């Protein structure tokens, strides 16, 4: 899953909340808060950058920086509002602040989530139903950034298709910012008043606080972007410095607000053009794989800061004057709705159309997105934001958001029930063939095990003791620990997916099975396999009657490293056998089952040419095993005939969880237990 497909327009809500249409006021630093053409223009640029990136990523590879621009805008506007309240009243009304944020953001966000949930049921591929609806729930409660941070480093989610709601990650970051920021500013005020014997100065206390937070967050961002870039991209703590950068502008006199000379006017115009240039050049030139939000994030952050600092420059042909162009101004007004609607359309349209998007399709999506944003602003955003009945009491401001979130949960539960997505138990049920007479296409689809929506989570037993976090060896034992016949299995996830079948064998035979499996451990001595030498020692000292080695034909481990590891195992005198890897499962075969779930097509017709499954991605371990004299357990003929490799066995058992990782389902692994039993019986006394 890419970590740079979901920039946000969450900052587009940046005007200061009001119960009436916004007018005109000034921040403590002299920068106008309301009806600022430059900020409207900046919002428009940022959301258009996001749209361009999502629709034409190869042409606008750095468009993900739009999120950083919006974070800066939000940091500036929210802090200016809070400082004005603190200096005028000596306090911050948290309930009032959070209520206005909820009234501004939650109703439309919930409406889009409800619409997306229904669209998922109608158009999304069945394999995506479960993760897509889980994404809706994560977005509803504004934790999407953390769930995506987990998924990007989750080995089991690496083949997961983009979620229709993954763009809510940045809204989640912003909501977390809105919850924490005023509390932290209040704490800074309290500490300052205590340190000065009761004398209070919000400005001084906040300047110091913002500086400390910005530096700490930026340093943490640099470190985590290097150490764990996937997590860093979504982490709230690596993004706080961007909000703080905008917040710092509140305390800097704006150029446009204090223009008193031709020189200052030229400076303001120059800085605004420089800011815009940084954003545009970043959009066009920053590669999609750039580690983010480390040093590279300074490009959009500084660009946005320069534009905000410059303000609305009173000379023609500067970026701020573009804000007076009505279409651009309206795009700025609609940027929140545009952002919310565009990504579900981009993700779900190909499934609805049954083909990749064409240029015309993308233009239509652009038009539909703007139309939906216009409609939702008039029908949802403005009525809730400005209607006086929602501002009569502090608690009433939370009602629309609470109702919207509750409605979203109800719709998700209803959709999941309609689609048959109950708790996943397929792998724990006995395997059975379809009943006689159920050979019609519809009956064939209904009898698939696991079901198509559940195949991606059918991995029970495989990862009981799998080293996902590279912390070192873990062992699991199945069958009879005291049995005189003991076998072991070692390797990566393509060793792990045989474990359900092997566990069935040892339990029926009264043997014992020990597992040693982990990330990149197809070669135990490779640096990527954590604790590989300890595993080797454990296997060598275990006294096993047979050790099975499983490897992935698509592994990135260099072939010399694989041979070194297998040679070391052989040299130790361990009785070995190689589990020949399953055929590769390309995306076309995976998608075929999704299509078969909705159409009368027989799932058994979802096949892969034998060459594509075997020859094009050869199992590199097989010739190495031949040179080392290792026997093979080769079940290829169970999957493939002379021409084709199957995605469904025995007319009912779905073989693969995913593509292209090509992991067996637990159901398929257990189906193969008789073949594994026969092979092991030939090798063991």
C-alpha positions in Angstrom: 0.0 0.0 0.0 1.4 3.4 -1.0 1.9 5.8 1.8 1.4 8.8 -0.5 -2.0 8.4 -2.0 -4.1 10.3 0.6 -3.2 14.0 1.0 -5.9 16.0 2.8 -7.9 19.1 2.4 -8.8 19.0 6.0 -7.4 22.4 6.5 -9.9 23.9 4.0 -12.2 24.5 6.9 -9.8 27.2 8.0 -12.0 30.2 8.3 -12.7 31.1 11.9 -16.0 29.5 13.1 -19.0 31.8 13.3 -22.7 31.5 13.7 -23.2 34.1 10.9 -21.6 34.5 7.5 -17.9 35.4 8.1 -17.0 39.0 8.0 -13.6 40.6 8.5 -11.4 40.7 11.5 -7.7 40.8 12.4 -5.5 38.4 14.2 -3.2 39.5 17.0 -0.3 39.4 14.6 -2.0 41.7 12.1 -2.9 39.0 9.6 -6.5 39.1 8.4 -8.4 36.0 9.4 -11.6 36.3 7.4 -12.2 36.6 3.7 -8.5 36.6 2.9 -8.1 36.1 -0.8 -4.6 34.7 -0.4 -5.8 31.9 1.9 -8.7 31.2 -0.3 -6.3 30.9 -3.2 -4.0 28.8 -1.2 -6.8 26.4 -0.3 -7.8 26.2 -4.0 -4.2 25.5 -5.0 -3.7 22.8 -2.4 -6.9 20.9 -3.2 -6.3 21.1 -6.9 -2.8 19.7 -6.3 -4.3 16.8 -4.4 -6.8 16.2 -7.2 -4.2 16.3 -9.9 -2.0 13.9 -8.0 -4.7 11.4 -7.4 -6.0 11.5 -11.0 -2.6 11.8 -12.8 0.0 10.7 -10.3 2.8 10.2 -12.9 2.4 13.8 -14.1 2.1 15.4 -10.6 4.3 13.0 -8.5 4.7 15.3 -5.5 1.0 16.2 -5.2 0.9 14.6 -1.8 2.4 17.8 -0.4 -1.1 19.3 -0.4 -1.6 17.9 3.0 1.2 19.9 4.4 -0.1 23.1 3.0 -3.5 22.5 4.8 -1.8 21.6 8.0 0.0 25.0 8.0 -3.2 26.8 7.2 -5.0 25.1 10.1 -2.2 25.7 12.5 -2.3 29.4 11.7 -6.0 30.0 11.7 -6.9 27.9 14.8 -4.0 29.4 16.9 -5.0 32.9 15.9 -8.6 32.3 17.0 -7.5 30.8 20.3 -5.0 33.5 21.0 -7.6 36.2 20.4 -10.0 34.5 22.8 -7.3 34.0 25.4 -6.1 37.6 25.3 -9.6 39.0 25.5 -11.1 36.7 28.1 -8.0 35.2 29.9 -9.3 31.7 29.1 -10.2 29.2 26.4 -13.7 27.8 26.3 -12.8 24.2 25.2 -16.4 23.0 24.9 -17.3 26.0 22.7 -14.2 25.5 20.6 -14.7 21.7 20.1 -18.4 22.2 19.5 -17.8 24.6 16.7 -15.2 22.2 15.2 -17.7 19.3 15.4 -20.5 21.4 13.8 -18.2 22.5 11.0 -16.6 19.1 10.1 -18.6 16.1 11.3 -21.9 16.4 9.5 -20.5 16.4 6.0 -17.8 13.8 6.9 -20.5 11.5 8.1 -22.6 12.0 5.1 -19.8 11.1 2.8 -19.0 8.0 4.9 -22.6 6.8 4.7 -22.7 7.3 1.0 -19.4 5.5 0.6 -20.6 2.5 2.7 -23.5 2.0 0.4 -21.3 2.4 -2.7 -18.9 -0.2 -1.3 -21.8 -2.7 -1.1 -22.9 -1.9 -4.7 -19.6 -1.6 -6.6 -16.5 -2.6 -4.6 -14.9 -6.0 -5.3 -16.1 -8.5 -2.6 -12.5 -9.1 -1.5 -12.3 -5.5 -0.3 -15.6 -5.4 1.5 -14.3 -6.2 5.0 -11.2 -3.9 5.0 -13.2 -1.1 3.3 -16.0 -1.1 5.9 -13.4 -1.4 8.7 -11.8 1.8 7.1 -15.2 3.5 7.3 -15.4 2.8 11.0 -11.8 4.0 11.5 -12.6 7.2 9.7 -15.8 7.7 11.7 -13.9 7.8 14.9 -10.9 9.7 13.4 -8.2 7.0 13.9 -7.7 6.3 10.3 -4.1 7.6 10.3 -3.1 5.1 13.0 -4.9 2.1 11.3 -3.1 3.0 8.1 0.2 3.3 9.9 -0.3 -0.3 11.1 -1.4 -1.5 7.7 1.6 -0.1 5.9 3.9 -2.2 8.0 1.5 -5.1 8.3 2.9 -8.0 6.3 -0.6 -9.4 5.8 -2.0 -6.2 4.4 0.7 -5.5 1.9 -1.5 -6.6 -1.1 -4.5 -4.7 0.2 -6.2 -2.5 -2.4 -6.6 1.2 -1.6 -9.5 1.9 0.7 -12.2 4.3 -0.4 -11.8 6.2 2.9 -8.1 6.2 3.4 -8.0 9.9 2.6 -9.6 10.4 6.0 -6.2 9.8 7.6 -5.3 13.5 7.5 -8.7 14.5 8.8 -7.9 12.2 11.7 -4.6 14.0 12.2 -6.4 17.3 12.2 -9.1 16.2 14.6 -6.5 14.9 17.0 -4.7 18.3 16.7 -8.0 20.1 17.5 -8.5 18.0 20.6 -4.9 18.3 21.9 -3.8 21.8 20.8 -6.1 24.0 22.9 -5.5 21.8 25.9 -1.7 22.2 25.5 -2.1 25.9 25.0 -4.1 26.1 28.2 -1.4 24.2 30.0 1.2 26.6 28.7 -0.8 29.5 30.0 -1.2 27.9 33.4 2.5 27.2 33.7 3.4 30.7 32.6 1.0 32.2 35.2 2.5 30.0 37.9 6.0 30.9 37.0 5.2 34.7 37.0 3.3 34.6 40.3 -0.1 34.9 38.8 0.8 37.4 36.0 -0.5 36.1 32.7 0.9 36.7 29.2 -0.6 34.3 26.7 1.6 35.6 23.8 4.9 35.0 25.5 3.9 31.6 27.0 2.6 30.4 23.6 5.6 31.6 21.6 7.9 29.5 23.8 5.5 26.5 23.8 5.1 26.6 20.0 8.8 26.8 19.5 9.5 23.8 21.8 6.8 21.7 20.2 7.9 22.6 16.7 11.5 21.7 17.3 10.7 18.5 19.1 8.2 17.3 16.5 10.5 18.2 13.6 13.4 16.3 15.1 11.2 13.3 15.8 9.9 13.5 12.2 13.5 13.4 10.9 14.3 10.4 13.0 11.1 8.4 12.4 11.1 9.2 8.6 14.5 7.6 8.4 13.8 4.7 10.8 10.2 3.8 9.8 9.0 5.9 6.9 5.6 4.2 6.6 4.6 4.9 10.1 6.2 8.4 10.0 3.9 9.4 7.1 0.7 8.9 9.1 1.9 9.7 12.6 0.3 12.7 14.3 3.5 13.4 16.2 5.5 13.8 13.0 3.0 16.3 11.7 2.5 18.6 14.7 5.5 20.7 13.7 3.7 21.6 10.5 0.7 22.9 12.4 3.1 24.7 14.8 4.8 26.3 11.8 1.5 27.9 10.8 0.8 28.8 14.5 4.1 30.7 14.7 2.9 33.0 11.9 0.3 34.4 14.3 3.1 36.1 16.2 4.8 37.5 13.1 3.6 40.8 11.7 2.1 40.2 8.3 3.7 42.1 5.4 0.4 43.0 3.6 -1.1 44.3 6.8 1.8 46.7 7.4 2.8 47.9 3.9 4.2 51.3 4.2 6.7 51.5 1.4 7.4 50.4 -2.1 10.1 48.2 -0.8 7.8 46.3 1.6 5.3 45.8 -1.2 8.0 44.3 -3.5 9.1 42.1 -0.6 5.6 40.9 -0.1 5.0 40.2 -3.8 8.4 38.4 -4.0 7.8 36.2 -1.0 4.3 35.2 -2.2 5.6 34.2 -5.6 8.4 32.3 -3.9 5.9 30.5 -1.7 3.8 29.5 -4.7 6.8 28.4 -6.7 7.9 26.1 -3.9 4.5 24.4 -3.8 4.2 24.0 -7.6 7.8 22.8 -8.0 7.3 20.4 -5.1 4.2 19.0 -6.8 6.0 18.5 -10.1 9.4 17.4 -9.0 9.2 15.6 -5.7 9.2 11.8 -6.5 6.4 9.7 -5.1 8.9 7.7 -3.1 10.5 10.6 -1.3 10.8 9.9 2.5 8.2 12.0 4.1 7.5 14.1 6.2 11.2 14.6 6.9 13.4 17.3 5.3 11.4 17.3 2.1 8.3 18.5 4.0 10.0 21.8 4.5 9.3 22.6 0.8 5.5 22.9 1.1 5.6 24.1 4.7 7.9 27.0 3.9 5.9 27.7 0.7 2.6 27.9 2.6 4.2 30.1 5.3 5.5 32.6 2.8 2.1 32.9 1.1 0.3 33.4 4.4 3.0 35.8 5.7 2.8 37.9 2.5 -1.0 38.2 2.8 -3.1 39.9 0.2 -0.6 42.1 -1.7 -2.2 45.3 -3.1 -0.5 45.0 -6.5 -1.7 43.2 -9.7 -0.5 39.8 -10.8 0.5 38.4 -7.5 -0.8 35.0 -6.2 -3.2 36.7 -3.7 -5.0 38.5 -6.5 -5.9 35.2 -8.0 -8.1 34.7 -5.0 -10.5 37.2 -6.4 -11.1 35.1 -9.5 -14.5 33.7 -8.8 -13.9 30.1 -9.9 -10.8 29.8 -7.8 -12.4 31.5 -4.8 -15.3 29.0 -5.0 -12.8 26.1 -5.3 -11.3 27.4 -2.0 -14.8 27.6 -0.5 -15.6 24.0 -1.6 -12.2 22.5 -0.8 -13.4 20.5 2.2 -16.2 18.9 0.2 -14.0 18.4 -2.8 -11.5 16.6 -0.8 -14.1 14.3 1.0 -15.9 13.3 -2.3 -13.0 12.9 -4.7 -11.2 9.9 -3.4 -14.2 7.4 -3.0 -15.1 8.3 -6.6 -11.6 7.6 -7.9 -11.3 4.3 -6.0 -14.8 2.9 -6.7 -15.3 4.2 -10.3 -13.1 1.5 -11.9 -15.0 -1.2 -10.1 -18.3 0.3 -11.2 -17.2 0.7 -14.8 -15.4 -2.7 -14.9 -12.2 -1.1 -16.4 -9.4 1.3 -15.6 -10.2 5.0 -15.8 -9.7 6.8 -19.1 -8.8 10.5 -19.4 -12.4 11.3 -20.1 -13.5 9.3 -17.0 -11.1 11.4 -14.8 -12.4 14.6 -16.2 -16.0 13.4 -15.4 -14.9 12.5 -11.9 -13.4 16.0 -11.5 -16.7 17.6 -12.6 -18.8 15.3 -10.4 -16.6 15.9 -7.4 -17.1 19.7 -7.7 -20.8 19.3 -8.2 -21.1 17.0 -5.1 -19.1 19.5 -3.1 -21.3 22.4 -4.2 -24.5 20.4 -3.4 -23.3 19.2 0.0 -22.1 22.7 1.0 -25.5 24.1 0.3 -27.4 21.2 1.8 -25.2 20.1 4.7 -22.2 22.3 5.5 -23.8 25.7 5.6 -27.1 24.8 7.2 -25.4 23.1 10.1 -22.6 25.6 10.4 -24.8 28.8 10.4 -28.2 27.8 11.6 -28.8 29.5 15.0 -30.6 26.5 16.5 -27.3 24.6 16.7 -25.6 27.4 18.6 -28.2 28.0 21.3 -26.4 25.9 23.9 -22.9 24.4 23.9 -24.2 20.8 23.8 -26.3 21.3 20.8 -23.3 21.9 18.6 -22.3 18.3 19.2 -25.7 16.8 18.3 -25.4 16.8 14.4 -21.9 15.2 14.6 -23.0 12.6 17.1 -26.0 11.7 15.1 -23.9 11.5 11.9 -21.3 9.3 13.5 -24.0 7.0 15.0 -25.8 6.8 11.6 -22.5 5.8 10.0 -22.0 3.0 12.4 -25.6 1.8 11.9 -25.2 1.8 8.1 -21.8 0.0 8.3 -23.4 -2.7 10.5 -26.4 -3.0 8.2 -24.2 -3.2 5.1 -21.9 -5.8 6.7 -25.0 -7.9 7.7 -26.4 -7.6 4.2 -23.2 -8.7 2.6 -22.9 -11.6 5.1 -19.7 -10.3 6.8 -20.1 -11.8 10.2 -17.3 -12.9 12.5 -14.8 -14.9 10.4 -15.0 -18.6 11.3 -14.6 -20.4 7.9 -11.1 -21.8 8.6 -12.4 -23.4 11.8 -15.2 -25.3 10.1 -14.8 -28.8 8.6 -14.1 -28.9 4.9 -16.9 -30.3 2.8 -17.6 -30.6 -0.9 -20.7 -29.0 -2.4 -23.9 -31.0 -2.2 -25.0 -33.1 -5.2 -27.0 -31.1 -7.7 -25.5 -27.8 -6.7 -23.5 -27.4 -9.9 -25.2 -24.2 -11.2 -23.0 -21.1 -11.3 -24.9 -19.4 -8.4 -24.7 -22.5 -6.2 -21.0 -22.9 -7.0 -20.3 -19.3 -5.9 -22.4 -19.8 -2.7 -20.4 -22.9 -1.8 -16.9 -21.4 -2.1 -14.8 -21.9 1.0 -13.7 -19.5 2.3 -16.2 -17.0 0.8 -14.7 -14.4 -1.5 -15.1 -11.6 1.0 -13.4 -13.6 3.6 -10.5 -15.2 1.7 -8.1 -12.4 2.7 -8.5 -13.2 6.4 -8.5 -17.0 6.1 -5.1 -17.5 7.8 -5.9 -19.1 11.1 -3.0 -21.0 12.7 -0.5 -19.8 10.1 0.8 -16.9 12.2 0.4 -18.2 15.7 4.2 -17.8 16.3 5.3 -15.8 13.2 8.0 -13.2 13.8 6.3 -10.1 12.2 8.3 -7.5 14.1 11.7 -9.0 13.6 12.3 -9.5 17.3 13.7 -13.0 17.0 12.7 -16.7 17.0 9.4 -17.8 18.2 8.3 -21.5 18.5 4.9 -23.1 18.4 4.2 -26.8 19.0 1.3 -28.8 17.6 0.3 -32.4 18.0 2.0 -34.5 20.7 5.2 -33.0 22.2 6.2 -36.4 23.6 5.7 -38.3 20.4 8.8 -40.3 19.2 8.2 -38.7 15.7 9.0 -35.0 15.7 9.1 -32.7 12.6 9.7 -29.0 12.2 9.0 -26.4 9.6 11.2 -23.4 9.0 11.1 -20.4 6.6 9.0 -17.4 5.7 5.3 -16.9 5.2 5.3 -19.5 2.4 6.4 -22.0 5.0 3.8 -20.7 7.4 0.9 -21.2 5.0 1.6 -25.0 5.1 1.2 -25.1 8.9 -2.6 -25.6 9.1 -2.3 -28.7 6.8 0.8 -30.0 8.7 -0.9 -29.4 12.0 -3.8 -31.5 10.8 -1.4 -34.3 9.8 0.5 -34.5 13.1 -2.7 -34.3 15.1 -4.2 -37.3 13.2 -0.9 -39.2 13.4 0.0 -38.4 17.0 3.3 -36.8 15.9 4.7 -33.5 17.0 5.3 -30.3 15.0 7.5 -27.3 15.9 7.4 -24.1 13.8 10.3 -21.6 13.2 8.9 -19.0 10.8 9.4 -15.2 10.4 9.7 -12.3 8.0 12.3 -12.9 5.3 13.4 -16.2 6.9 13.4 -18.2 3.7 17.2 -17.8 4.2 17.9 -18.1 7.9 21.4 -16.6 7.6 20.3 -13.6 5.7 20.5 -10.3 7.6 16.8 -9.7 7.1 15.9 -12.8 9.1 16.0 -11.7 12.7 17.6 -14.4 14.9 18.2 -16.7 12.0 21.3 -18.2 13.6 19.4 -18.9 16.8 16.7 -20.7 14.7 19.4 -22.7 13.0 20.9 -23.7 16.3 17.4 -24.6 17.7 16.6 -26.8 14.7 20.0 -28.5 14.8 19.7 -29.3 18.5 16.0 -30.3 18.4 16.6 -33.8 17.3 13.9 -33.7 14.6 13.2 -36.6 12.4 12.5 -34.3 9.5 12.8 -30.5 9.0 10.6 -29.0 6.2 11.9 -25.8 4.5 9.4 -23.5 2.9 10.4 -20.6 0.6 8.6 -18.0 -1.6 9.3 -18.1 -5.3 8.8 -14.4 -5.5 11.2 -13.6 -2.6 13.7 -10.7 -2.9 16.4 -12.7 -1.0 19.4 -13.0 -3.3 19.9 -16.6 -4.6 23.4 -16.9 -3.2 22.0 -16.1 0.3 19.3 -18.7 -0.1 21.9 -21.3 -1.1 24.2 -20.4 1.7 21.4 -20.9 4.2 20.3 -24.2 2.8 23.9 -25.4 2.6 24.3 -24.5 6.3 21.3 -26.6 7.2 22.5 -29.5 5.1 26.0 -29.3 6.6 24.6 -29.6 10.1 23.3 -33.1 9.4 19.7 -32.1 9.8 17.3 -34.4 7.8 15.7 -31.9 5.4 13.0 -31.7 2.7 11.9 -28.8 0.6 8.3 -27.8 0.3 8.1 -26.7 -3.3 6.3 -23.4 -3.4 2.8 -23.0 -4.7 2.2 -21.5 -8.2 2.2 -17.7 -8.4 -1.2 -16.2 -8.4 -1.4 -13.1 -10.6 -3.9 -10.3 -10.2 -6.0 -11.3 -13.1 -6.9 -14.7 -11.5 -7.5 -13.0 -8.2 -9.9 -10.4 -9.7 -11.6 -13.2 -11.7 -13.0 -14.6 -8.4 -14.3 -11.2 -7.4 -16.1 -10.9 -10.7 -17.4 -14.4 -10.4 -18.9 -13.6 -7.1 -21.2 -11.1 -8.8 -21.8 -12.8 -12.1 -22.8 -16.3 -13.3 -19.2 -17.1 -14.3 -18.0 -20.3 -12.8 -15.2 -19.7 -10.3 -13.4 -22.8 -11.6 -12.9 -20.9 -14.8 -10.5 -18.5 -12.9 -7.2 -20.0 -13.9 -3.7 -19.0 -14.6 -1.6 -20.3 -17.6 0.9 -22.8 -16.2 3.8 -20.8 -17.6 2.6 -17.7 -15.7 2.2 -19.6 -12.5 5.4 -21.6 -12.6 7.9 -20.9 -15.3 7.8 -17.1 -15.3 8.4 -17.0 -11.6 10.5 -20.1 -11.0 11.0 -21.6 -7.5 14.7 -20.8 -7.1 15.0 -23.2 -4.2 14.3 -26.3 -6.3 17.6 -26.4 -8.2 19.5 -25.6 -5.0 17.8 -28.5 -3.3 18.7 -30.7 -6.2 22.4 -29.8 -5.9 22.3 -30.4 -2.1 20.5 -33.7 -2.4 17.4 -32.5 -0.5 14.2 -34.4 -1.2 11.1 -32.5 -2.4 7.5 -32.4 -1.3 5.9 -31.2 -4.6 2.2 -30.7 -4.7 2.2 -28.8 -8.0 0.1 -31.3 -9.7 -2.6 -30.7 -7.2 -2.8 -27.1 -8.3 -2.0 -27.4 -12.0 -2.6 -29.6 -15.0 -0.5 -29.5 -18.2 -1.9 -26.1 -19.2 -3.6 -24.3 -16.3 -3.2 -23.6 -12.6 -6.4 -23.4 -10.6 -7.7 -20.7 -8.2 -10.4 -23.1 -6.9 -9.8 -26.8 -5.9 -12.4 -29.5 -5.9 -14.9 -27.0 -7.3 -15.3 -25.3 -3.9 -12.0 -24.5 -2.1 -10.5 -21.1 -2.7 -6.8 -21.6 -3.0 -5.3 -18.1 -2.4 -5.7 -15.3 0.1 -4.0 -12.6 -2.0 -2.1 -11.6 -5.1 0.7 -11.4 -5.9 2.0 -12.7 -2.6 0.1 -15.9 -3.3 -0.5 -17.2 0.2 -2.7 -20.3 0.6 -5.9 -19.9 2.6 -6.1 -22.0 5.8 -9.0 -23.9 4.2 -6.8 -24.8 1.2 -3.9 -25.8 3.4 -6.1 -28.1 5.4 -7.6 -29.6 2.2 -4.0 -30.6 1.2 -3.4 -32.5 4.5 -3.9 -35.9 2.8 -1.2 -35.2 0.2 1.1 -33.8 2.9 0.5 -36.9 5.0 1.3 -39.3 2.2 4.6 -37.4 1.4 5.6 -37.3 5.1 4.8 -41.0 5.5 7.2 -41.9 2.7 10.0 -39.9 4.3 9.6 -40.9 7.9 10.2 -44.4 9.4 
